[in-house]
Amino acid sequence: MKALSFASSNAHKFSEVCQILTVYNISVEFACLELTEIQADDLEPIAAGKAREASRRLGATAFVEDAGLFIKHLQGFPGPYSAYVFRTLGIKGILRILQEEKDRRAQFQSVIGYCEPGAEPRCFSASVDGTIAPVPRGNGWGYDPIFIPDDADGLTFGELDQAKNNLSHRRKSLQILAEYLVGPK
């Protein structure tokens, strides 16, 4: 299989995508693109729109990944606006909003948008349930230091380092894409 083009401007995300898809013998090339992000309350139309644009601009099959942190107490906020909220409020802002809140349940969602030239995009979605930590712990990027997945023995994604790729929402959605492309592993 020819290398797939992963369109993003996020090198951290590209690194995770490569590590995860290596298991399926799928090679990925980085198409560093700024893509139009439509405003929507759901990740799927955002990922589909980006995949369509990436495929058109590259003249090749392309895929994208859009993710969001959905906090139950905040009725799913920041959700599809997670990147913007991270840039403007950051982790400290989210923790301030939740400072007195006991219900810290959250879900990380990932949607892969995949598009072949001239075709309609397909979407592959997955999620991981967890909670928001009271203080940042560990390294990682984005919300990793404050998201504790349910199956991680109380560790944040930031504390899991490379083990994050075994549990993450991104791994789950990429697995669905890989099985669509090459069959089950």
C-alpha positions in Angstrom: 0.0 0.0 0.0 1.3 3.5 -0.9 1.9 5.8 2.0 -1.2 7.7 3.1 -1.2 11.4 3.5 -2.0 12.6 7.0 -3.1 16.3 6.7 -2.5 18.4 9.8 -0.4 21.2 11.2 0.2 19.3 14.4 3.5 17.4 14.5 2.7 15.8 17.8 -0.4 14.3 16.4 1.5 13.1 13.3 4.0 11.3 15.5 1.2 9.5 17.4 -0.5 8.5 14.1 2.7 7.0 12.7 3.4 5.0 15.9 -0.1 3.7 16.0 -0.4 2.8 12.3 3.0 1.1 12.2 1.4 -2.0 13.8 -0.8 -2.3 10.7 2.2 -1.8 8.3 0.6 1.4 7.1 3.1 4.1 6.3 2.1 7.7 6.6 3.5 10.9 5.2 3.0 14.3 6.8 1.1 16.8 4.7 1.6 19.9 6.8 -1.6 21.8 5.9 -3.7 24.5 7.5 -7.2 23.3 6.8 -10.5 25.2 7.0 -12.3 24.2 10.1 -16.1 24.6 9.8 -18.0 25.5 13.0 -20.1 22.6 14.1 -21.3 21.1 17.4 -20.1 17.6 16.4 -16.6 16.4 15.3 -17.8 14.3 12.3 -18.7 17.2 9.9 -15.5 19.0 10.9 -13.3 15.9 10.1 -15.2 15.2 6.9 -14.8 18.7 5.7 -11.1 18.8 6.4 -10.6 15.4 4.7 -12.4 16.5 1.6 -10.3 19.7 1.5 -7.0 17.8 2.1 -7.7 15.3 -0.6 -8.7 18.0 -3.1 -5.6 20.1 -2.3 -3.2 17.2 -2.4 -4.9 15.4 -5.4 -4.5 12.2 -3.4 -6.1 10.1 -0.7 -5.8 11.9 2.6 -6.9 11.6 6.1 -7.2 13.9 9.1 -8.0 13.5 12.8 -10.1 15.8 14.8 -10.5 15.3 18.6 -12.3 16.9 21.4 -12.5 16.8 25.2 -16.1 16.6 26.3 -16.6 17.5 30.0 -19.9 16.3 31.4 -20.4 19.1 34.0 -20.0 21.6 31.2 -22.5 19.9 28.9 -19.8 18.6 26.6 -17.7 21.8 26.5 -15.1 22.4 25.1 -16.0 19.5 22.7 -15.4 20.5 19.0 -13.9 23.8 20.3 -11.1 22.1 22.3 -8.2 23.4 20.3 -9.5 27.0 20.5 -10.2 26.7 24.2 -6.7 25.2 24.8 -5.1 28.1 23.0 -7.2 30.7 24.9 -7.9 29.3 28.3 -5.4 26.5 28.5 -5.3 23.7 31.1 -5.3 26.2 33.9 -8.5 27.8 32.7 -10.3 24.5 32.5 -9.1 23.6 36.0 -10.3 27.0 37.3 -13.8 26.4 35.8 -13.9 22.9 37.5 -12.3 24.0 40.7 -15.2 23.4 43.0 -16.9 20.7 40.9 -17.0 17.1 42.2 -18.3 15.6 39.0 -15.2 15.7 36.8 -16.3 13.0 34.3 -15.2 13.6 30.7 -14.8 11.9 27.4 -12.1 12.3 24.8 -13.5 11.7 21.3 -11.6 11.2 18.1 -12.9 11.2 14.5 -10.8 10.2 11.5 -11.9 11.8 8.2 -10.7 9.8 5.2 -11.2 10.9 1.6 -10.1 9.5 -1.8 -10.0 12.0 -4.7 -13.4 12.8 -6.0 -15.2 10.7 -3.4 -17.2 11.5 -0.4 -15.3 11.4 2.9 -15.8 8.5 5.4 -15.5 9.0 9.1 -14.3 6.6 11.8 -15.1 7.6 15.4 -14.0 6.4 18.9 -13.9 7.6 22.4 -12.4 7.1 25.8 -14.2 7.8 29.1 -12.3 9.3 32.0 -12.1 12.2 34.5 -10.4 15.5 34.8 -7.5 15.6 37.3 -7.5 18.3 39.9 -3.9 19.4 38.9 -1.8 18.7 35.8 0.4 15.6 36.0 3.0 14.3 33.6 4.1 15.5 30.2 2.4 15.1 26.9 0.7 17.8 24.8 -2.8 19.3 24.8 -5.0 18.1 27.5 -2.9 15.0 28.2 -1.7 16.2 31.7 -5.3 16.5 33.0 -7.2 13.6 31.4 -7.3 10.4 33.4 -8.7 7.5 31.2 -10.8 5.0 33.1 -8.5 2.1 32.3 -5.2 3.7 33.3 -5.0 3.1 37.1 -5.4 6.8 37.9 -2.7 8.0 35.6 -3.2 10.9 33.2 -2.4 10.5 29.5 0.6 12.7 30.3 1.9 10.2 32.9 1.4 7.3 30.5 4.0 8.5 28.0 4.1 6.0 25.1 1.6 3.7 26.8 -1.0 6.4 26.0 -1.1 5.0 22.4 -2.5 1.7 23.7 -5.5 3.3 25.4 -6.2 6.6 23.6 -9.3 7.7 21.6 -6.9 8.3 18.7 -5.6 4.8 18.7 -9.2 3.4 18.7 -10.3 5.5 15.8 -7.1 4.8 13.8 -7.6 1.1 14.5 -11.0 1.3 12.8 -9.5 3.1 9.9 -6.7 0.5 9.6 -9.1 -2.3 9.7 -11.1 -0.6 7.0 -8.0 -0.3 4.8 -6.2 -3.6 5.5 -8.5 -5.8 7.6 -8.3 -6.9 11.2 -4.9 -7.4 12.9 
